[in-house]
Structure formats: C-alpha cells, structure tokens
Amino acid sequence: MGRKGQPEFRSEQLAAALAAGDMVAVALALRNGSVVVPVMPGSVSKRGSYDEVWTYRSPESGDVALLLFSDAANKPEQLPQTVALHDGAWLHEFLRVHGSSVTTVFFDIAGPHPVQATPDELMRVLDL
C-alpha cells in the first residue's frame, strides 16, 4: 500500500523481469502479479473493467498499441494521468475481447526497460 492506504500503482515483479530482459519472468509477473494500465480521463476503474482503457492509434497507419507499465512513474507525462492496476486474468480477458484490434503491446515504452510483444504472444503465455 502507498501513502495513507492508497494503492501503489507499480509491480516490482514486472519491473524486475523487464530489467532482466527475461520474457519467462515477464510472463510469470503478468500471470501472478499486476500491471499498470492507462485509462481514459474521467473514467472510474472497476476491477475487471476494460472498456475505458486508453490505447494509442497511429495517425499514419491506424495501428493500435496497448501501453502497459510496471510503474505509474514510468508513464510518459503526455498520456492520461489516470491509471488502473490490473492482474493477468484481466489482461487475458482484455486481449481476448480486443486483441484483434491491437497491433502491439508495449511495456514501459519510455523506459527504463521497454519491451514489445504481440497480443497473440501474450495470450499464449497467459493461457498456460
């Protein structure tokens, strides 16, 4: 827990896995831990909700990217300030429902240890 009973929007396990560049550890961190997800401004995050997730659409190609973070502090300032903390089951369900419209998933895109995966790759590791 963070200050005054507020949840901390971070995952030490995911951060360590990304720092090590160990995709097996990333998969385990996602399956057993949490991930920070930017949500649309003004939305109220409910456990298990995925309709208000903020995604990036490339103006040139129209490709959609899901940006996820090990720590809210790693989220670039220009992204929505509101975040949610979700678990691997939530990510699996989000990708099951919306994965066909998502081209790629970035973890900590601005660093310190960015990793990129396809929705299909993540579905496979979350299915295990």
TITOR-958016 format. One record per atom (N, C-alpha, C): atom name; x, y, z. Coordinates in steps of 0.2 Angstrom, whole numbers. Each point is the difference from the previous one (the first is absolute). Example, Ala and Ser with C-alpha at 12.3 -4.5 7.8 and 13.67 -1.06 7.14 Angstrom:
2
[atom "N", [66, -28, 39]] [atom "CA", [-4, 6, 0]] [atom "C", [4, 6, 0]] [atom "N", [-2, 5, -4]] [atom "CA", [4, 6, 1]] [atom "C", [-4, 5, 3]] 
***
This chain:
128
[atom "N", [4, -6, 0]] [atom "CA", [-4, 6, 0]] [atom "C", [4, 6, 0]] [atom "N", [-2, 5, -3]] [atom "CA", [3, 7, -1]] [atom "C", [-1, 4, 7]] [atom "N", [1, 6, -1]] [atom "CA", [-2, 5, 5]] [atom "C", [-7, 0, 2]] [atom "N", [-2, 0, 6]] [atom "CA", [-6, 1, 3]] [atom "C", [-5, -5, -3]] [atom "N", [2, -7, -1]] [atom "CA", [-4, -5, -2]] [atom "C", [-2, 0, -7]] [atom "N", [3, 5, -4]] [atom "CA", [-1, 0, -7]] [atom "C", [4, -6, -4]] [atom "N", [-2, -3, -5]] [atom "CA", [3, -5, -3]] [atom "C", [6, 3, -4]] [atom "N", [6, -4, 0]] [atom "CA", [6, 2, -4]] [atom "C", [-2, -3, -7]] [atom "N", [1, 5, -5]] [atom "CA", [-1, -2, -7]] [atom "C", [7, -3, -3]] [atom "N", [2, -6, 3]] [atom "CA", [7, -2, -3]] [atom "C", [0, -8, 1]] [atom "N", [4, -3, -3]] [atom "CA", [1, -7, 1]] [atom "C", [8, -1, 0]] [atom "N", [2, -2, 6]] [atom "CA", [7, -1, 0]] [atom "C", [2, -6, -4]] [atom "N", [-4, -5, 0]] [atom "CA", [2, -7, -3]] [atom "C", [0, 2, -8]] [atom "N", [-4, 4, -3]] [atom "CA", [0, 1, -7]] [atom "C", [6, 5, -1]] [atom "N", [1, 5, 4]] [atom "CA", [6, 4, -1]] [atom "C", [7, -4, 0]] [atom "N", [0, -5, 4]] [atom "CA", [6, -4, 1]] [atom "C", [1, -4, -7]] [atom "N", [-5, -3, -2]] [atom "CA", [0, -4, -6]] [atom "C", [1, 4, -6]] [atom "N", [-2, 6, -1]] [atom "CA", [1, 4, -5]] [atom "C", [8, 2, 0]] [atom "N", [2, 2, 6]] [atom "CA", [7, 2, 1]] [atom "C", [5, -6, -2]] [atom "N", [-2, -6, 1]] [atom "CA", [4, -6, -1]] [atom "C", [-1, -2, -8]] [atom "N", [-5, 3, -3]] [atom "CA", [-1, -2, -7]] [atom "C", [-2, -7, -1]] [atom "N", [-3, -3, 6]] [atom "CA", [-2, -7, 0]] [atom "C", [-7, -1, -1]] [atom "N", [-2, -2, -6]] [atom "CA", [-7, -1, -2]] [atom "C", [-3, -5, 4]] [atom "N", [3, -5, 2]] [atom "CA", [-3, -5, 4]] [atom "C", [-2, 3, 7]] [atom "N", [4, 4, 3]] [atom "CA", [-2, 4, 6]] [atom "C", [-5, 5, -2]] [atom "N", [0, 3, -5]] [atom "CA", [-5, 5, -2]] [atom "C", [-7, -4, 0]] [atom "N", [0, -6, -3]] [atom "CA", [-6, -4, -1]] [atom "C", [-3, -1, 7]] [atom "N", [5, -3, 5]] [atom "CA", [-2, -1, 6]] [atom "C", [-2, 6, 4]] [atom "N", [3, 5, -1]] [atom "CA", [-2, 7, 4]] [atom "C", [-7, 1, -2]] [atom "N", [-2, 0, -7]] [atom "CA", [-7, 1, -2]] [atom "C", [-5, -5, 2]] [atom "N", [2, -6, 1]] [atom "CA", [-5, -5, 2]] [atom "C", [-1, 0, 7]] [atom "N", [5, 2, 4]] [atom "CA", [-1, 0, 7]] [atom "C", [0, 7, 4]] [atom "N", [1, 5, -4]] [atom "CA", [0, 7, 3]] [atom "C", [-4, 5, -3]] [atom "N", [2, 6, -1]] [atom "CA", [-4, 5, -2]] [atom "C", [4, 4, -6]] [atom "N", [-4, 4, -3]] [atom "CA", [2, 5, -5]] [atom "C", [-3, 6, 0]] [atom "N", [3, 6, -1]] [atom "CA", [-3, 6, 0]] [atom "C", [-3, 2, -7]] [atom "N", [-6, 2, 0]] [atom "CA", [-3, 1, -7]] [atom "C", [-3, 7, 0]] [atom "N", [2, 4, -5]] [atom "CA", [-3, 7, -1]] [atom "C", [-8, -1, -1]] [atom "N", [-4, 4, 3]] [atom "CA", [-7, 0, -2]] [atom "C", [-2, 7, -2]] [atom "N", [-6, 0, -3]] [atom "CA", [-2, 7, -3]] [atom "C", [-2, 5, 6]] [atom "N", [2, 6, -1]] [atom "CA", [-1, 5, 5]] [atom "C", [-8, 0, 2]] [atom "N", [-1, 1, 6]] [atom "CA", [-7, 0, 3]] [atom "C", [-3, -7, 1]] [atom "N", [3, -5, -3]] [atom "CA", [-3, -7, 1]] [atom "C", [1, -2, 7]] [atom "N", [-4, -4, 3]] [atom "CA", [1, -3, 6]] [atom "C", [2, -8, -1]] [atom "N", [6, -2, 2]] [atom "CA", [2, -6, -1]] [atom "C", [-4, -5, 5]] [atom "N", [-2, -5, -2]] [atom "CA", [-3, -5, 4]] [atom "C", [3, -7, -2]] [atom "N", [2, -4, 6]] [atom "CA", [3, -6, -1]] [atom "C", [-3, -4, -6]] [atom "N", [4, -2, -5]] [atom "CA", [-3, -4, -5]] [atom "C", [-3, 4, -6]] [atom "N", [0, 7, 1]] [atom "CA", [-2, 4, -6]] [atom "C", [5, 1, -5]] [atom "N", [-2, 0, -6]] [atom "CA", [5, 1, -5]] [atom "C", [-2, 5, -6]] [atom "N", [-6, 3, 1]] [atom "CA", [-3, 4, -5]] [atom "C", [4, 7, -1]] [atom "N", [2, 2, 6]] [atom "CA", [3, 7, 0]] [atom "C", [8, 0, 0]] [atom "N", [3, -5, -3]] [atom "CA", [7, 0, -1]] [atom "C", [2, 5, -5]] [atom "N", [5, 3, 1]] [atom "CA", [3, 5, -5]] [atom "C", [5, -4, -4]] [atom "N", [-1, 1, -7]] [atom "CA", [5, -3, -5]] [atom "C", [2, 5, -4]] [atom "N", [6, -1, -4]] [atom "CA", [3, 5, -4]] [atom "C", [-2, -3, -7]] [atom "N", [-3, 5, -5]] [atom "CA", [-1, -2, -7]] [atom "C", [5, 5, -4]] [atom "N", [4, -4, -4]] [atom "CA", [5, 4, -4]] [atom "C", [-4, 4, -5]] [atom "N", [1, 6, -1]] [atom "CA", [-3, 4, -5]] [atom "C", [2, -2, -7]] [atom "N", [6, -2, -1]] [atom "CA", [2, -2, -7]] [atom "C", [-3, -7, -2]] [atom "N", [1, -5, 4]] [atom "CA", [-2, -6, -2]] [atom "C", [-7, -3, 3]] [atom "N", [-2, 3, 5]] [atom "CA", [-7, -2, 4]] [atom "C", [1, -6, 4]] [atom "N", [7, -2, 1]] [atom "CA", [1, -6, 5]] [atom "C", [-1, 3, 7]] [atom "N", [-3, -5, 4]] [atom "CA", [-1, 1, 7]] [atom "C", [5, -3, 4]] [atom "N", [2, 3, 5]] [atom "CA", [5, -2, 5]] [atom "C", [-3, 0, 7]] [atom "N", [1, -5, 4]] [atom "CA", [-2, 0, 7]] [atom "C", [7, 1, 4]] [atom "N", [0, 5, 4]] [atom "CA", [5, 2, 4]] [atom "C", [-1, -2, 7]] [atom "N", [5, -4, 2]] [atom "CA", [-1, -2, 7]] [atom "C", [7, 2, 4]] [atom "N", [-1, 0, 7]] [atom "CA", [6, 2, 3]] [atom "C", [1, -4, 7]] [atom "N", [7, 0, 2]] [atom "CA", [1, -4, 6]] [atom "C", [-1, 5, 6]] [atom "N", [0, 7, -2]] [atom "CA", [0, 5, 5]] [atom "C", [-3, 6, -3]] [atom "N", [-5, 3, 4]] [atom "CA", [-3, 6, -3]] [atom "C", [5, 6, -1]] [atom "N", [5, -1, 4]] [atom "CA", [6, 5, -1]] [atom "C", [3, 0, -7]] [atom "N", [-1, -6, -3]] [atom "CA", [4, -1, -7]] [atom "C", [-5, 2, -6]] [atom "N", [-6, 2, 2]] [atom "CA", [-5, 3, -5]] [atom "C", [2, 7, -3]] [atom "N", [1, 1, -6]] [atom "CA", [1, 6, -2]] [atom "C", [-5, 5, 2]] [atom "N", [2, 7, 1]] [atom "CA", [-4, 5, 2]] [atom "C", [-6, 1, -5]] [atom "N", [1, -1, -6]] [atom "CA", [-5, 2, -5]] [atom "C", [-6, -5, 0]] [atom "N", [1, -6, 3]] [atom "CA", [-6, -5, 0]] [atom "C", [-5, 2, 6]] [atom "N", [-6, -3, 0]] [atom "CA", [-4, 2, 5]] [atom "C", [3, -1, 7]] [atom "N", [-2, 4, 4]] [atom "CA", [3, 0, 7]] [atom "C", [-4, -6, 4]] [atom "N", [-6, -2, -2]] [atom "CA", [-3, -5, 4]] [atom "C", [2, -7, -2]] [atom "N", [1, -4, 5]] [atom "CA", [3, -7, -1]] [atom "C", [-4, -5, 4]] [atom "N", [0, -6, -2]] [atom "CA", [-3, -5, 4]] [atom "C", [5, -6, 1]] [atom "N", [-1, -4, 5]] [atom "CA", [5, -5, 1]] [atom "C", [-4, -7, -1]] [atom "N", [2, -4, -5]] [atom "CA", [-4, -6, -2]] [atom "C", [5, -6, 0]] [atom "N", [-3, -6, 1]] [atom "CA", [3, -6, 0]] [atom "C", [1, -3, -7]] [atom "N", [3, -6, 0]] [atom "CA", [1, -4, -6]] [atom "C", [-7, -2, -3]] [atom "N", [-4, -2, 5]] [atom "CA", [-7, -3, -3]] [atom "C", [-4, 6, -4]] [atom "N", [1, 6, 3]] [atom "CA", [-3, 6, -3]] [atom "C", [3, 1, -7]] [atom "N", [7, 0, 0]] [atom "CA", [3, 1, -7]] [atom "C", [-2, -6, -5]] [atom "N", [0, -6, 2]] [atom "CA", [-2, -5, -4]] [atom "C", [-7, 1, -3]] [atom "N", [-5, 2, 4]] [atom "CA", [-6, 1, -2]] [atom "C", [-1, 6, -5]] [atom "N", [4, 6, 2]] [atom "CA", [0, 6, -4]] [atom "C", [3, -2, -7]] [atom "N", [5, -4, -1]] [atom "CA", [3, -2, -6]] [atom "C", [-5, -5, -4]] [atom "N", [-3, -4, 4]] [atom "CA", [-5, -5, -3]] [atom "C", [-6, 4, -4]] [atom "N", [-2, 6, 4]] [atom "CA", [-5, 4, -3]] [atom "C", [2, 5, -5]] [atom "N", [6, 3, 1]] [atom "CA", [2, 5, -4]] [atom "C", [7, -1, -4]] [atom "N", [3, -6, 1]] [atom "CA", [6, -1, -3]] [atom "C", [0, 0, -8]] [atom "N", [-5, -1, -3]] [atom "CA", [0, 0, -7]] [atom "C", [1, 7, -3]] [atom "N", [-2, 5, 4]] [atom "CA", [1, 7, -2]] [atom "C", [7, 3, 3]] [atom "N", [3, -4, 4]] [atom "CA", [7, 3, 3]] [atom "C", [5, -3, -4]] [atom "N", [5, 4, -3]] [atom "CA", [5, -2, -4]] [atom "C", [6, -3, 4]] [atom "N", [1, 4, 5]] [atom "CA", [6, -1, 5]] [atom "C", [-1, 2, 7]] [atom "N", [3, -3, 4]] [atom "CA", [0, 2, 8]] [atom "C", [7, 2, 2]] [atom "N", [1, 6, 2]] [atom "CA", [6, 2, 3]] [atom "C", [0, 1, 8]] [atom "N", [5, -3, 3]] [atom "CA", [1, 1, 7]] [atom "C", [6, 5, 1]] [atom "N", [-2, 5, 4]] [atom "CA", [5, 6, 2]] [atom "C", [3, 3, -6]] [atom "N", [-4, 2, -5]] [atom "CA", [2, 2, -6]] [atom "C", [5, 6, 0]] [atom "N", [0, 4, 5]] [atom "CA", [5, 5, 1]] [atom "C", [6, -2, 4]] [atom "N", [0, -6, 2]] [atom "CA", [5, -3, 4]] [atom "C", [-2, 0, 8]] [atom "N", [4, -3, 4]] [atom "CA", [7, -1, -1]] [atom "C", [2, -6, -4]] [atom "N", [-4, -5, -1]] [atom "CA", [1, -6, -4]] [atom "C", [-6, -2, -4]] [atom "N", [0, 3, -6]] [atom "CA", [-6, -1, -4]] [atom "C", [0, -7, -3]] [atom "N", [-6, -3, -1]] [atom "CA", [-1, -6, -3]] [atom "C", [-6, 0, -4]] [atom "N", [0, -3, -6]] [atom "CA", [-6, -1, -4]] [atom "C", [-2, -7, -1]] [atom "N", [-6, -1, -1]] [atom "CA", [-3, -7, -1]] [atom "C", [-6, 1, -5]] [atom "N", [-2, -5, -3]] [atom "CA", [-7, 0, -3]] [atom "C", [-5, -3, 4]] [atom "N", [-6, 2, -1]] [atom "CA", [-6, -3, 4]] [atom "C", [0, -7, 0]] [atom "N", [2, -3, -6]] [atom "CA", [0, -8, 0]] [atom "C", [5, -3, 5]] [atom "N", [6, 3, 0]] [atom "CA", [5, -2, 4]] [atom "C", [-2, 0, 7]] [atom "N", [-3, 6, 2]] [atom "CA", [-2, 0, 7]] [atom "C", [-6, -4, 2]] [atom "N", [-4, -1, -5]] [atom "CA", [-6, -5, 1]] [atom "C", [3, -7, 2]] [atom "N", [5, -2, -4]] [atom "CA", [3, -7, 1]] [atom "C", [3, 0, 7]] [atom "N", [4, 5, 2]] [atom "CA", [3, -1, 7]] [atom "C", [-5, 0, 5]] [atom "N", [-6, 4, -1]] [atom "CA", [-5, 1, 5]] [atom "C", [-5, -6, 0]] [atom "N", [0, -4, -5]] [atom "CA", [-4, -6, -1]] [atom "C", [3, -6, 4]] [atom "N", [6, 0, 2]] [atom "CA", [3, -6, 3]] [atom "C", [-2, -1, 7]] 
***
